[in-house]
Amino acid sequence: QVQLVESGGGLVQAGGSLRLSCAASERTFSGYTMGWFRQAPGKEREFVARISWSSTYYADSVKGRFTISRDNAKNTVYLQMNSLKPEDTAVYYCAAVTRGGTEYDCWGHGTQVTVSS
């Protein structure tokens, strides 16, 4: 099974930036739709962004501030987060659709992002 490892989280002031990375263990990574999700304390996990071979899609709450990208040569997907807000504070998870369809069937362990006001 594909293993996903996130990195790049941390503490940042409001208005600042962070770049999250998610490294996949398989060379078939390029064929997967990849997504970022987040879960804030006491809240449900929510979708943030996804990237397929040729397209990207964002949650309204991050549109214009976050950018998802991928480097298939490095089996890595990124989430560039700019203009961060305290409400962006959450554990961010990377996920992959590895079996076709639309269900994310492989998940990383998450990385904490904390935005101070």
Disulfide bonds with the S-S distance in Angstrom:
Cys22-Cys94 2.05
